[in-house]
Amino acid sequence: MQLIKRKEYLKQLINWRDKKVIKVITGVRRCGKSTLMDLYKSCLLEQGVANEQIISINFEDYDYIDLLEPRNFYAYVKERILSDGRMTYCFFDEIQNVKDFERVVDSLYIKPNVDIYITGSNAYMLSSELATLLSGRYVEIKMLPLSFKEYVEASGDERELARKYRNYIETSSFPYVLDMKQDARVIREYLNGIYNTIVVKDITQRNKFPDTMMLESVLRFAYDNIGNILSTKKIADTMTSDGRKIDTKTVEKYLNALMESYMLY
């Protein structure tokens, strides 16, 4: 897999190093949050940080399934925090999968010489108890998929910009797509996988929406109207006139969930 150095985001993490704030990296699934943390960990090691100073957990890795229970998570990390005065760097990837993770993070935050970095694919994380418990004690780094500039830099040269821009628009800006050698079928399957994971796992299941098809209809309507001014009433009225009866409150609820999961901004 091609490793793309997300320089702007990496610079932000470096600037916040050892500051007594929790670094929260947010963004849509597969935009490169985990890779950014890996890049930053490599940077720390190059600057003399020892391996034992780094605690790294990806909560989508089955190896850590026991840590989804908050007491286990807290005990695991607490046991590994150094007591010799050196900084312990904690990296928690996709932390929204842990129940009551906010209280664990809050407890770890108040310990001396602990520098915490977390990622999440759902803005629910920052609209939840985390914002209440850690008000003023965290900084959010909002991550997007590749900009066109990053896309060009990753290709290795700046020739044929018009063709590159067309590919960028047509095949998406998700970093891993660059490894798929313009194979349209493979790219389509990969993007469908991201889409279905977000719609089913991050939105439908979390919010207990009973009608996934209606949710997808609202999403398609929004995608078809990029650049246009929209209102919940306009969406509800248009869909109802097309035979898909829906009220404005339901539309608003769906749009909020879509924005929380970064399917819409």
N, C-alpha and C positions, 0 to 999 in steps of 0.2 A: 504494500500500500504506500502510495506517495504521501510523504509527510510535508504538509504545507505550513510554513511558519506564519502564523497569524500575528504579524508584527505589532499592529496597533493594540490588539487585546493583550498580547504578551507584555508590552510596555506598561499597560495599566496595572497588571499584576505586580510587575517589578517595582513600580512606584509605590504600591500599597504594602510591599513586603515589610513584615515586622511591626506594622501599624496595628494598634489595638482596635481593629474593626474586623468584622467577619466579611470576607470577600464572597459575594453571591453571584455566580455566573449563571445567567438565564438565557434561554433561547429555545427555538424549535428543536425537536429531536433531530439528531444527525447533522447539526450545523457545525459541529467541531468542538464542543465544550470539553469532552474527555481528552481529545488530542491536545487542546490548549493546556490542560492540566499536566499532561505528559511532557509537553514542551517546557513548561515552567519548572517541573520537577527536575528535568535534565539541566536546566539553567542553574537551579540551586546546587545540584551536585557539582557542576563545573566551577561554582564559586566557593567550594569547600565545605558545603553542608554534607554531613555523614549520612549514610543510609539509615542508621538507627534513629535519626532525627525526623524521618518521614513516615507518617502513618497514612496509608492509602487504601480506601475501600470503595469498590463499585457495587452499589446496591442492586444492580441488575445481574451480577455474577452469582451463580448458584453456590459458589464456594462460601458466600457470606450470608446464606439464607437465614442462619440462626441469629444474625445481627439485626434482622428486621424487627426483632423484639427489642424495644428500647432499653430494657435493663441489661440485656446481653451486649448491645451496642455500647452503652456507657461503660460497662465493666471492661470490655475489650480495649477500648481506647485509653481509659484511665490507667490500666495496667502498663501501657506502653509509653505513657508520657514520661519524659526524662526528668530526673530530679537533681541533675548536676548543674543546673543553671543555664544549660544550652536550650535554644528554642526548639520546640517540637512543632513540626509542620503537619497539619491534619488536612487530608484531601478526601472529601466525601462526595462521591459521584451519584447523581440521580437520587438524592436524599429524600425526595418526596415519597419514596416507596416505604419509608420507615414511619410507623405510627408514632405520633407524639415526638417526632424528631426535634421539634422546636425546644422542648424542655431539656433534651440531651445536649443540644448545641449551646443552650444558655448556660448549663452547668459547666461545660467544657470551657466556654468563653471566659468565665471568671477566674479560671486557674492561671497562675503566672506562667510566662514563657510558652504560651500556646498560640499559634497562628493558624487560623481556620479558613479553609477554602471549600465552598460547597457549590454544586451545580444542581440545576433542576430544569425540567422540561415543561413546567407548568407554573404559570404566574400565581396560581392558588397559593403557592408557597409563600409569596410575599403579601398576599391578602389575608393570610391566615394568622395564627397566633404568633408566628415568627416576628411579624411586624410589631405586634403589641409587646412581646417579651424583650425584643432587641431594638426597640425604637431608638434611633440615633446611633446605634452601635454596629450597623452593617452598611456596606456600600454595594450597590448593584452594578454589575458589569453586563450590559445588554449585548448579547452576541447574535449576529446574523450569519446566514450562509455566506459564501464568498462574494465579495464585491467584484465588479468587472476587473478592477485593477489587480486584485489578488488572483483572479482567474487567469489573467494574462501572465502575471509573474510566475504562476505555477506551471504554465506551458513551456517556459524556458526562453521564449523570444517574443518580440513585439511586432512581428510581421503579420500580415494578413488580418489586421484588426477587424475588418468588416466581417470576414468569415468567422472569426472567433466570437464576435458579438452575436452573430446569428446562432452559433452553437450554444452560447451562454444562455440566450433567451429560450431556445428550443429544448435543451437537454437539462436545464435547471442549474442552480448555483450550489447545490449540495457538494461538499468537497469530494466525497467518495466517487461521484460520477466521473471525475477525471480519470479514474483507473479503469473505466469501462470501455475505453477506446472507441467511443461513438457508436457502440452497439445498441441500436434503438430498442430492441426487444428486452435486453438485459436492463437498460436504464429504466424502461417503463415498468418492469416488474419490481425493480428496487424502489422506485418512487411510489408505486402502489402499496408496497409493504409499509413504507413510512406513513402514507396516508391512512391506511387501515388501522395501523397501530394507534395513531393519534385519535382517530374518530372513535374506534371501538374501546380501546383501553383508557386513554387519557380523558376522553370526553363522555362517551355514553355510559361506561361503567361507573366512573367517578361520580357523575351527576345523576345516575339512575334514570336516564332518559328512556322512555318506553318506545319511542318511534325514531329509529335510526334513519329511516328513509326521509322523514320530514326534516331532520337535522341536516342531512346531506343536500336536500333541496334548497334550504336556506343558504348553505355554504356555496352551492353552485350559482345561486342567484347573486351572491356577493362577488364571486369570482368573475361572473359575466359582466359585472358593472364596475370593475376597477376603474377608478378615475371619475366616476359619477357620484354626485351627491345622493346619499340614500337615507331613508328614515325607516324605522320599524313599521310605521303605518304603510309606507309605500310597498315594502316587502310583503306584508300581510295581505294588503289589498290585491296586489298583483298575483300572488300565489293562490289566493281564494278565488279570484276570477278565472284562474286556470284550472280550477277544480280541486285544489289542495287547500282546504279550509284550515286557517290558522289565525290566532289572534295576536295582537301586538305584544302582549306580555310574554307569550311563548317565544316569539321572534327575538325579543330582547334577551331572554334567558339563554337562547341558543347562541346569539352573537357574543354575549359575555363569556360563555364557555369556550367558544372558538378563539376569542382573543386571549383568554387565559392559557390556552394551549399553543398560542402563537401561530395558529392556522391563518389568522387575520391579525392585522395591526391597526 
